[in-house]
């Protein structure tokens, strides 16, 4: 054993803003803003799901340490972070760390902003904690998930499991814990890491809650250490610890590989479609085919999708029972792409779940895994090739190796801003959306006091 938990704890405790490359800082600010815009959109578009989380956070109450976004209620940092992180994921439009197949932004942003409000932190401290937490989460995720087999993901939802560990790391940084204390906090976060894959298959509310639990448990882990408690040491690499318990063939060395030299947030992808990330290459390929060849929905006989094996396993659901489940369904999303030549947040409605024409059209979508994609494009994860066969027997194909906003084809500043505006302005007016954007893009020169008054109201 190489004391991986200790090494990552040392990295977190020692990391300073000045250590971090400029491109990594920029990427972190983009991910933070993208994450926030999902919460703001969710507050309006997924109102009931957000209200459940907000209501329970208010019942928990506690010291008035941090604000619930949009609502403005002040609760304990743990309660506020729970509500805010859950809110982000209700629209399932937030970032994906490609190699660990995880959404880390929601839990980390909620953790960092809640504790920033409690401790009156400045922008540089927030950025540093966010990146530190991302490193802990993503590197742990890589150790149990990276590669073609994805042992961990077979049963576990790494957004929840590894996300909890990342939130504990970010919270430890916000509390300014020393190296030993940080390892204790990580150990408690590791000990609480949980969350099953069921939610990805079924699209139930637990998927959103996984981010809330991660933020709440991460803060709890660091907070109890901050008042003098202790915790387990070396729990990532321990024989019955996290990596060995949740993966049949872990690569524990991935936790520290290139630590401090390469930053995992640079392997984070934004979502350009409000659907499961495994569908994005295929959605893009489909829209290209039907648009370029002017293929009408009524002329389509079959849409044959060859896709990376991981993406195939994520969402081949022909009978989604909820709007979230529809966003997680490849057939549902592919049918939208073929019919509308686009896929947008407003396309997913309760009425469409029972629309006989749409359900019938979904049957035209055939999905097959293509193992060769993992061999040829190991850094993609979500490659898709689509062949549309028309009723007159003609075939039209398109392949997308890296979907738009993948780290190998990252979104332009203009594309990111367009997405941010489209989401933030669902709930906020133009002036507020622009003000928040400017504050975060210059976060190193601002502090939490500049931000919270804007986030705490609609």
C-alpha positions in Angstrom: 0.0 0.0 0.0 1.1 3.5 -0.8 -0.9 5.5 1.7 -3.1 7.0 -1.0 -5.6 8.4 1.5 -2.8 10.2 3.3 -1.3 11.5 0.1 -4.6 12.9 -1.2 -5.2 14.5 2.3 -1.8 16.1 2.2 -2.5 17.5 -1.3 -5.8 18.9 -0.2 -4.5 20.5 3.0 -1.5 22.0 1.3 -3.1 23.3 -1.9 -3.2 27.0 -2.4 -4.8 29.2 -5.0 -1.4 30.2 -6.4 -0.6 26.5 -7.0 -3.4 26.1 -9.5 -2.8 26.7 -13.2 -4.9 29.4 -14.8 -6.7 27.1 -17.2 -7.8 24.9 -14.3 -9.2 28.0 -12.4 -11.1 29.0 -15.5 -12.6 25.5 -15.9 -13.6 25.5 -12.3 -15.4 28.8 -12.6 -17.3 27.5 -15.7 -18.3 24.3 -13.9 -19.5 26.3 -10.9 -21.6 28.6 -13.0 -23.0 25.8 -15.1 -23.9 24.0 -11.9 -25.6 27.0 -10.4 -27.6 27.6 -13.6 -29.0 24.1 -13.3 -30.2 24.8 -9.8 -31.9 28.0 -10.8 -33.6 26.3 -13.7 -34.6 23.4 -11.6 -36.2 25.7 -9.0 -38.8 26.6 -11.7 -38.9 23.6 -14.0 -38.8 20.9 -11.3 -40.7 22.9 -8.7 -42.2 20.0 -6.8 -38.9 18.1 -6.5 -37.1 21.2 -5.3 -39.9 22.0 -2.8 -39.5 18.5 -1.2 -35.8 19.2 -0.5 -36.4 22.8 0.6 -39.2 21.8 2.9 -37.2 19.1 4.7 -34.2 21.4 5.0 -36.4 24.0 6.7 -37.7 21.3 9.1 -34.1 20.5 10.0 -33.4 24.2 10.5 -30.4 24.7 12.8 -28.2 27.7 13.2 -28.7 30.3 10.5 -25.4 29.7 8.7 -26.2 29.4 5.0 -29.0 30.3 2.5 -31.1 28.1 0.4 -30.8 29.4 -3.1 -33.8 31.2 -4.7 -35.9 30.6 -1.5 -33.6 32.6 0.9 -34.3 30.6 4.0 -31.3 30.4 6.3 -30.5 27.1 7.9 -27.5 25.1 9.1 -24.8 24.7 6.4 -25.6 21.0 6.2 -29.3 21.6 5.6 -28.8 24.4 3.1 -26.2 22.4 1.2 -28.5 19.4 1.1 -31.3 21.5 -0.5 -29.1 23.3 -2.9 -27.3 20.3 -4.2 -30.5 18.4 -4.7 -32.0 21.3 -6.6 -29.1 21.2 -9.1 -29.7 17.6 -10.2 -33.5 17.8 -10.6 -33.1 18.7 -14.3 -30.1 16.3 -14.8 -28.3 18.9 -16.9 -25.2 19.3 -14.8 -21.6 18.3 -15.5 -20.1 14.8 -16.0 -16.6 13.8 -15.1 -16.0 11.5 -18.0 -13.7 8.8 -16.5 -15.6 8.2 -13.3 -19.0 8.8 -14.9 -20.0 11.2 -12.1 -21.7 14.5 -11.5 -19.6 16.3 -9.0 -20.4 19.9 -9.5 -23.7 20.0 -7.6 -22.5 18.5 -4.3 -19.2 20.5 -4.4 -20.7 23.9 -5.2 -23.4 23.5 -2.5 -20.8 22.4 0.0 -18.4 25.3 -0.8 -21.0 28.1 -0.9 -22.7 26.9 2.3 -19.5 26.9 4.2 -18.2 30.0 2.5 -21.3 31.8 3.9 -20.7 30.3 7.3 -17.0 31.2 7.4 -17.2 34.4 5.3 -14.7 33.1 2.8 -13.3 34.9 -0.2 -13.4 33.8 -3.8 -9.9 32.4 -3.9 -10.7 30.1 -1.0 -13.9 29.0 -2.7 -12.2 28.1 -6.0 -9.4 26.3 -4.2 -11.8 24.2 -2.1 -14.0 23.4 -5.1 -10.9 22.1 -7.1 -9.6 20.2 -4.1 -12.9 18.5 -3.6 -13.1 17.7 -7.3 -9.6 16.1 -7.2 -10.6 13.8 -4.3 -13.9 12.8 -5.9 -12.7 12.2 -9.4 -9.5 10.4 -8.5 -11.3 8.1 -6.2 -13.9 7.6 -8.9 -11.1 6.7 -11.4 -9.7 4.1 -9.0 -12.9 2.1 -9.0 -14.5 3.0 -12.3 -12.0 4.1 -15.0 -11.7 1.7 -18.0 -13.9 -0.5 -20.1 -15.3 -2.7 -17.3 -16.5 -0.1 -14.8 -16.8 -2.5 -11.9 -18.1 0.1 -9.4 -20.7 1.5 -11.7 -22.3 -1.9 -12.1 -24.0 -1.5 -8.7 -23.1 1.9 -7.3 -23.8 5.5 -8.4 -20.4 7.1 -8.2 -22.0 10.5 -8.2 -23.2 9.6 -4.7 -20.3 7.5 -3.4 -17.3 9.4 -4.8 -19.2 12.6 -4.5 -19.5 12.2 -0.8 -15.7 11.8 -0.5 -15.2 14.9 -2.7 -17.6 17.0 -0.6 -15.8 15.9 2.6 -12.5 17.1 1.0 -14.0 20.4 0.0 -15.5 20.9 3.4 -12.1 20.1 5.1 -10.5 22.7 2.9 -13.2 25.3 3.8 -12.6 24.5 7.5 -8.9 24.9 7.0 -8.1 21.5 8.5 -4.5 20.3 8.8 -3.2 17.2 7.0 -4.2 14.7 9.7 -7.6 16.3 10.3 -8.2 16.3 6.6 -7.5 12.6 6.4 -9.9 12.1 9.3 -12.6 14.0 7.5 -12.0 12.0 4.3 -12.2 8.8 6.3 -15.6 9.8 7.7 -16.8 10.8 4.2 -15.5 7.5 2.8 -17.3 5.6 5.6 -20.6 7.3 4.7 -20.2 7.0 0.9 -23.3 5.3 -0.5 -25.8 5.4 -3.3 -27.0 2.6 -5.6 -27.2 2.4 -9.4 -31.0 1.8 -9.3 -31.7 5.5 -9.8 -30.0 5.7 -13.2 -32.1 2.8 -14.4 -35.4 4.0 -13.1 -35.1 7.7 -12.8 -36.6 8.1 -9.3 -36.0 11.0 -6.9 -33.1 9.3 -5.2 -30.9 10.3 -8.1 -31.3 14.0 -7.2 -31.0 13.2 -3.5 -27.7 11.6 -4.0 -26.1 15.0 -4.5 -27.9 16.4 -1.5 -26.7 13.5 0.7 -23.2 13.9 -0.6 -23.0 17.6 0.3 -24.6 17.1 3.7 -22.5 14.2 4.7 -19.3 15.9 3.5 -19.9 18.9 5.6 -20.9 16.8 8.6 -17.6 14.8 8.2 -15.4 17.9 8.3 -17.5 19.7 10.9 -17.1 17.1 13.6 -13.4 16.9 12.9 -13.2 20.7 13.2 -14.4 20.5 16.8 -11.8 17.9 17.9 -13.1 14.5 16.8 -11.1 11.9 15.0 -11.8 9.4 12.2 -10.4 6.4 10.3 -7.1 6.6 8.5 -6.1 5.0 5.2 -9.7 4.1 4.4 -9.4 4.3 0.6 -6.7 1.6 0.3 -7.5 -0.4 3.4 -8.1 -4.1 2.6 -11.8 -3.8 3.5 -11.9 -0.1 2.7 -13.7 1.8 0.0 -11.8 0.8 -3.2 -11.7 -2.9 -2.4 -15.2 -3.0 -1.0 -16.9 -1.3 -4.0 -14.8 -2.7 -6.9 -13.6 -6.2 -7.8 -10.5 -4.9 -9.5 -9.6 -1.4 -8.2 -6.7 0.6 -9.6 -5.9 2.4 -6.3 -2.8 3.9 -7.9 -5.1 6.2 -10.0 -5.8 8.2 -6.8 -2.3 9.7 -6.8 -1.2 9.3 -10.4 -0.1 12.8 -11.6 -1.4 14.4 -8.4 -0.7 18.1 -8.5 0.4 17.9 -12.1 -2.8 17.1 -13.9 -6.2 18.2 -12.7 -9.2 16.0 -13.1 -11.6 18.9 -13.6 -10.0 19.3 -17.0 -11.7 15.9 -17.8 -15.1 17.3 -16.8 -17.7 17.7 -19.5 -20.7 20.0 -19.7 -24.0 18.8 -20.9 -25.4 20.4 -24.1 -28.5 18.3 -23.9 -30.7 17.8 -20.8 -30.4 14.0 -21.0 -28.3 11.2 -19.8 -24.7 11.9 -21.1 -24.4 8.6 -22.8 -27.1 9.7 -25.3 -25.3 12.9 -26.4 -23.2 11.6 -29.3 -26.1 9.7 -30.7 -28.5 12.7 -30.3 -26.0 14.9 -32.1 -25.4 12.3 -34.9 -29.2 11.9 -35.3 -29.8 15.6 -35.6 -27.0 15.9 -38.2 -28.5 13.0 -40.3 -32.1 14.1 -40.4 -31.2 17.8 -40.9 -28.5 17.2 -43.6 -30.7 14.8 -45.5 -34.1 16.5 -44.7 -35.6 13.3 -43.4 -39.1 13.6 -42.1 -40.3 11.6 -39.1 -42.9 9.8 -41.1 -40.3 8.6 -43.5 -38.2 6.8 -40.9 -38.3 3.0 -40.7 -35.5 2.5 -38.1 -32.9 4.4 -36.1 -30.0 2.0 -35.4 -27.7 3.2 -32.7 -24.2 1.7 -32.1 -22.9 3.1 -28.9 -20.1 2.6 -26.3 -21.0 -0.3 -24.0 -21.2 1.9 -21.0 -23.7 4.3 -22.6 -25.8 1.3 -23.7 -26.0 0.1 -20.1 -27.1 3.5 -18.8 -30.5 4.1 -20.2 -32.3 1.8 -22.7 -35.7 2.4 -21.2 -38.7 2.2 -23.5 -41.3 2.9 -20.8 -40.0 5.9 -18.7 -42.4 6.5 -15.8 -41.4 10.1 -15.0 -39.9 13.2 -16.7 -36.6 12.4 -15.1 -36.7 8.8 -16.3 -37.5 10.2 -19.8 -34.3 12.3 -19.7 -32.4 9.1 -18.8 -33.9 7.2 -21.7 -32.0 6.8 -24.9 -35.0 5.8 -27.0 -37.1 8.7 -25.6 -34.3 11.2 -26.3 -33.4 9.8 -29.7 -37.0 9.9 -30.8 -37.1 13.6 -29.9 -33.9 14.3 -31.8 -35.3 12.6 -35.0 -38.7 14.3 -34.8 -37.7 17.8 -33.7 -34.0 18.0 -34.9 -33.1 19.2 -31.5 -33.5 18.2 -27.8 -34.3 20.8 -25.2 -35.4 21.0 -21.6 -38.9 22.0 -22.5 -39.3 18.9 -24.7 -39.7 16.7 -21.6 -43.2 16.9 -20.3 -45.7 14.7 -18.4 -48.0 14.7 -21.4 -45.3 13.2 -23.7 -44.8 10.3 -21.3 -48.2 8.9 -22.4 -48.3 10.3 -25.9 -49.1 7.2 -28.1 -47.4 8.6 -31.2 -44.2 9.3 -29.4 -44.2 6.0 -27.6 -44.7 4.2 -30.9 -42.0 6.2 -32.6 -39.6 5.2 -29.8 -39.9 1.6 -31.0 -38.0 2.6 -34.1 -34.9 3.2 -32.0 -32.7 0.1 -31.7 -29.6 0.3 -29.5 -26.6 -2.0 -29.6 -23.3 -1.8 -27.7 -20.2 -1.6 -29.8 -17.2 -2.8 -27.8 -14.8 -1.6 -30.5 -15.5 2.0 -29.6 -13.9 1.5 -26.1 -10.8 0.2 -27.8 -10.6 2.9 -30.5 -11.7 5.8 -28.4 -10.8 5.0 -24.8 -11.0 8.6 -23.7 -14.5 9.2 -25.0 -16.8 6.9 -23.1 -19.8 8.1 -25.1 -19.1 7.5 -28.8 -22.2 6.9 -30.9 -22.9 6.0 -34.5 -26.4 6.4 -35.9 -27.8 4.8 -39.0 -31.3 6.0 -40.1 -33.1 3.8 -42.5 -36.0 5.3 -44.4 -39.1 3.5 -45.6 -37.7 3.4 -49.2 -34.7 1.4 -47.9 -32.1 4.1 -48.0 -29.6 4.3 -45.2 -27.9 7.5 -43.8 -25.2 7.3 -41.2 -23.3 9.7 -38.9 -20.7 9.1 -36.2 -19.8 11.4 -33.3 -16.8 10.3 -31.3 -16.8 13.1 -28.7 -20.1 14.9 -28.1 -20.1 18.6 -27.9 -18.6 20.0 -24.6 -16.7 16.7 -24.0 -13.2 17.6 -22.6 -11.7 16.6 -26.0 -14.1 19.0 -27.7 -14.9 21.4 -24.9 -17.6 24.0 -25.3 -16.6 27.4 -26.5 -17.1 30.4 -24.2 -20.0 31.4 -26.4 -21.7 28.0 -26.2 -21.2 27.9 -22.4 -22.7 31.4 -22.0 -25.6 30.5 -24.2 -26.4 27.5 -22.1 -26.0 29.5 -18.9 -28.3 32.2 -20.1 -31.0 29.7 -21.3 -31.1 28.1 -17.8 -30.5 31.0 -15.4 -33.1 33.2 -17.2 -35.8 30.6 -16.7 -36.0 31.9 -13.1 -34.0 35.1 -12.9 -34.3 38.3 -14.9 -31.6 39.2 -17.4 -29.9 41.7 -15.1 -29.5 39.3 -12.2 -28.4 36.4 -14.5 -25.7 38.7 -16.0 -24.6 40.0 -12.6 -24.1 36.5 -11.2 -22.2 35.5 -14.3 -19.8 38.4 -13.9 -19.3 37.7 -10.2 -18.4 34.0 -10.8 -16.2 34.7 -13.8 -14.2 37.1 -11.6 -14.7 35.1 -8.4 -11.0 35.4 -7.3 -11.7 39.1 -6.8 -15.0 38.7 -5.0 -16.2 37.1 -1.8 -19.3 35.3 -0.5 -20.9 38.5 0.7 -21.1 39.7 -2.9 -22.8 36.6 -4.1 -25.3 35.4 -1.5 -27.7 38.3 -1.7 -28.2 37.5 -5.4 -28.6 33.7 -4.9 -30.9 34.0 -1.9 -33.8 35.4 -3.9 -35.6 35.1 -7.3 
